[in-house]
Amino acid sequence: FTLKIESPFRIALLATIGVGFGVFLLNLVSNLATLIVYIAIAIFIALGIDPIVTWLERKKISRSISILIVIVVFLGLAVAAFAFTLPIIFSQVENFAQIISGFIKSLPNTDISKVLKELFPALNIDQIIVDFSTFLDKSFSKLLSDPNLISVVTGGIFNFINAVISTFFGILIVVVLTIYFTISMNIIKQSV
């Protein structure tokens, strides 16, 4: 294959097609990476629960019922863990917000204020702290009244909802693939 430089347009066209194909392949691989991770997680879980399914089969329970029992117990434990950790996370976030609020309000009476006054005697540290607290209050009030900032916040909320929905469907894909791999584990073992 030789490339004759007869027309710069032909070379530009070939280069553009090549770059476009390269971008397409990179986009394809990045989109498939998530699916490959889902498949790997599902295989890992299926390999982990297969001994339990096999043990239940030895106890004279059919394979399909064994898989159903194990999957229901597995999902029940996951939901229970999520249900127990969610209130803890919310309470910790609330406690953190209260601690920060209390810290800012008590800042003028703390040792930090005294140390800053000793380090910077020319500065009015109490006034700086009051100005900082006022700035935070005004910023929060501005956040609630500025339509541009509200759109940023609502955009963040929509991104959060999108992340929650994506996570839900990712978990659903992993559960379905886990069931599939667990059902076909004997065939997979025989083929290997």
N, C-alpha and C positions, 0 to 999 in steps of 0.2 A: 504494500500500500504506500503510495507516494502522494504527497500533498503538493500539488502545483499551485503556486500563488497566481492564479489567473484573475481572480476577482476578490477584492477585499470583502465584498458583501457575502460571498460564499463562506469565507473564513469566519466572519462575524456570526453568520447564521449557525454554522457548525459549533462555534464556541458557545453561543447562547443556548443551543439545544443541549450541549454537554453540561453546562452549568445548571440548566433547568432540570435535567435528569438527575444530577448529583444532589440538588436541593430536594427533589422528590424522594430519592432514596433515603436521605437523612431524615426527612419528615416521616417517612414510612417506618423507619427503624425506631424513631423516638415515640411514635404512636404505638408501635408493637411492644415496646419495652414494658409498658404498664401491663399489657395482657400477658406477656411472658412471666412477669413477676407474679401475677394472679395464678397462673398455671403452676409455677414453682411452689407457691404457698399451698395450693390445693393438693399437689402431690405429696408435699411434706406432711400435711395434716392426714391425708389418706394413709400414708405409710405409718403414721403414729397411731391411728385408730384401728388399723387392720388387725393387730394382735388381739385387741379387745373383741372385735367381730369374730375372729377365729375361735377365741375362747368361748364366746356365747354359742357358736356353732357346735362346739364339743359338748355343750350342755343341752343339746338336742333342740336348739332354737334355729329356725330357718335363717339363711343368710340375709334375706330381705328384711325380716323382722329384726335381726341383729343389727343391721345397718341403721334401720329406723330408730331403734332404741339408742344406739350410740350417738347418732346425729342429734336426736332430741335432747339427750343429756348434755352433749357438747354445747348445743345452742342455749340450753337452759343455764348452764354454768356461765357462758359468755354474757348473756343478758343479765344474770344476777350480779356478775362482777361489774358490769357497766352501771347497773342500778345502784350498787353500793358505792361506787367511786364518784358518780356524778354529784350527789349532794356534798360530798367532801370537797370536791373541786370548787363548787359554788361557794361553800362557806369559807374556803381559803382565799378565794378572790375577794369576797366581801371583807374578810378580816384584813387583808392586805390594803384594801382601799381605806378602811377605817384607821389603820396604823399610819398610813401616809398622811391622811387628813389630820389626825391627832399630832403627828410629828411636826407638820407645818404650823399648826396652831400653837404648839408648845415650844417652837424654835427659839423665840426670844428669851425664854427662861431656862435654857439648857446650858450645859457645859460648853457645847460647841459655840454658842453665842459668846460666852465669856472668853473662850480661847481666841475667837476671831477679834473680839474687842482688844485683847492684849496684843495680838499680832499686828492689827491694823488700828492703832489708836486714833488716827486721823479720820477714819471712816465712821459714819454713824450706822453701826451694824443693826441696831433696832429698827431704824428707818428703812434700811435695805430689806430686812426680813418682812416688814409690813408691806413695802412696795412689792416684794415678791409674792406675798400672799394675795394682795390686791390684783396683781397681774394674773395669777392663776384663777381667781374668781371671775375676773373680766373675760379671760380667755374662754372659760367654761360657758359664761353667759353668751359670749359672741358665738360660740359653737352652736348653741341652741337657737340663735336668731339669724345667723347668716345662711342664706339659701345655698350658697356655693359650698360651704362646709357641710351643710345638711346633705347635699347631694353626694359629697365624698363619703359621709358616714353611711348613707343608705346604700351607696355603691359597695361599701365594705360589708354591709349586712347582706346584700345580694351575693357577694362573693362567698360569704360564710355559708349562706343557704346552698349555693352551688357546691361548695366543698362537702357539706353534709349529705346532699343528694348523691354526689359522686362517690362518697365513702359508702353510703348505703348500697348503691348498685355494685360497687367493688366487692363488698362483703357478700352480697347476693351471688355474684359470679363465682367467688371463691367457694361458697357453700354448695352451689350446684356442681361445680367441677369436683369438689371433694366427694360428693355423693357419687358422681359418675366414676371417678377413679377408684373409690372404695368398692363399688359394685363390680367393676372390671379388674380388680386387683389380681384375682386368680389367673385371668387371661394374660395380664401383664407379666406376672411371675413366670408363667409357662413360656412366654415368648422370649424371655431373657434367658 
